[in-house]
Amino acid sequence: MNRLLLSSALACTLAGSPVFSSAHEKGSDPDAEWFASLKDKHGISCCHMQDCYRVEIQDLDIKGGHYRLKYKGEWLEVPDQVIQRDEPNPTGHPVACVHVTWKAKEVRCFIPVSLA
């Protein structure tokens, strides 16, 4: 019984995290092709679909003139060079692409909400 409860709790925790709740598959996300097309300023893909997600307004901050975003409970600085202000954003939310390794979390691309 305890294993079942633990498995259920783990599944709910993972499903609620930005990475797992934002798989951008065709048919399930109307912006899937846009997410797949995201590239950094050097033309390198920003993500493997699961790395990019819509940032909720409560998880976004500006400190010292720089964006910060909350990712899995941790505030990450958004380097100025990864901000794509000219990229049209159809999602209605800021979008971040975060690459995670065993030793670091790195914001690779950040697309603010389009004002146009």
C-alpha positions as CSV (number, residue, x, y, z in Angstrom):
1,M,0.0,0.0,0.0
2,N,2.8,2.4,0.9
3,R,4.5,1.8,-2.5
4,L,1.2,2.6,-4.3
5,L,0.9,5.9,-2.3
6,L,4.6,6.8,-3.0
7,S,4.2,6.0,-6.7
8,S,1.1,8.1,-6.9
9,A,2.7,11.0,-5.1
10,L,5.8,10.8,-7.3
11,A,3.7,10.8,-10.5
12,C,1.7,13.8,-9.3
13,T,4.9,15.7,-8.5
14,L,6.5,14.9,-11.8
15,A,3.3,15.8,-13.7
16,G,3.2,19.2,-12.0
17,S,6.8,20.2,-12.9
18,P,7.4,22.5,-15.9
19,V,9.4,20.0,-17.9
20,F,7.0,17.1,-17.6
21,S,3.8,19.1,-18.0
22,S,4.9,20.7,-21.2
23,A,5.7,18.0,-23.7
24,H,4.9,19.7,-27.0
25,E,3.6,16.9,-29.2
26,K,1.7,17.6,-32.4
27,G,-2.0,17.4,-31.7
28,S,-1.7,17.9,-27.9
29,D,-0.2,21.4,-28.1
30,P,-1.3,23.9,-30.8
31,D,2.2,25.6,-30.5
32,A,4.2,22.3,-30.9
33,E,5.7,23.3,-34.3
34,W,6.7,26.7,-32.9
35,F,8.4,25.1,-29.9
36,A,10.2,22.7,-32.2
37,S,11.5,25.6,-34.4
38,L,13.1,27.5,-31.5
39,K,16.8,28.2,-32.1
40,D,19.3,30.3,-30.2
41,K,21.1,33.2,-31.8
42,H,23.7,30.8,-33.2
43,G,21.1,28.7,-35.0
44,I,21.3,25.8,-32.5
45,S,18.1,24.2,-31.3
46,C,17.0,25.6,-28.0
47,C,15.4,22.4,-26.8
48,H,14.4,18.8,-27.2
49,M,10.7,19.7,-26.9
50,Q,10.6,18.8,-23.2
51,D,13.2,21.5,-22.3
52,C,11.0,24.4,-23.2
53,Y,7.9,25.5,-21.3
54,R,5.5,28.4,-20.7
55,V,6.6,30.4,-17.7
56,E,3.8,31.5,-15.4
57,I,3.8,35.1,-14.3
58,Q,4.4,34.3,-10.6
59,D,7.6,32.4,-11.7
60,L,9.1,35.4,-13.4
61,D,11.0,38.3,-11.9
62,I,13.3,41.1,-12.8
63,K,16.2,41.8,-10.5
64,G,18.9,44.3,-11.2
65,G,17.5,44.8,-14.7
66,H,17.8,41.1,-15.6
67,Y,15.1,38.5,-15.9
68,R,15.0,35.6,-13.4
69,L,12.7,32.6,-13.6
70,K,11.7,30.0,-11.0
71,Y,12.4,26.5,-12.3
72,K,11.5,23.6,-10.0
73,G,11.7,25.9,-6.9
74,E,15.0,27.4,-7.8
75,W,15.5,30.9,-9.2
76,L,17.7,31.0,-12.3
77,E,19.3,34.0,-13.9
78,V,18.4,34.5,-17.6
79,P,21.6,35.6,-19.4
80,D,20.9,38.7,-21.6
81,Q,22.4,36.9,-24.6
82,V,19.7,34.2,-24.6
83,I,16.8,36.6,-24.6
84,Q,15.1,36.6,-28.0
85,R,13.1,39.8,-28.1
86,D,12.5,39.6,-31.9
87,E,11.1,36.1,-31.9
88,P,7.3,36.2,-32.2
89,N,5.7,34.4,-29.3
90,P,2.3,32.9,-30.0
91,T,1.8,31.3,-26.6
92,G,0.6,34.3,-24.6
93,H,3.3,33.4,-21.9
94,P,7.0,34.0,-21.6
95,V,8.8,30.8,-22.8
96,A,12.0,29.4,-21.3
97,C,14.2,26.6,-22.5
98,V,16.2,25.1,-19.6
99,H,18.9,22.6,-20.1
100,V,19.6,20.4,-17.1
101,T,22.7,18.3,-16.4
102,W,23.7,16.5,-13.3
103,K,25.7,19.5,-12.2
104,A,23.8,22.6,-13.5
105,K,20.6,24.1,-14.8
106,E,21.1,26.5,-17.7
107,V,18.6,28.8,-19.5
108,R,19.4,28.4,-23.2
109,C,16.6,30.5,-24.7
110,F,14.1,32.9,-23.3
111,I,11.3,34.4,-25.4
112,P,9.3,37.2,-23.7
113,V,5.6,37.7,-24.5
114,S,5.2,39.4,-27.9
115,L,3.9,42.9,-27.5
116,A,2.8,43.3,-31.1
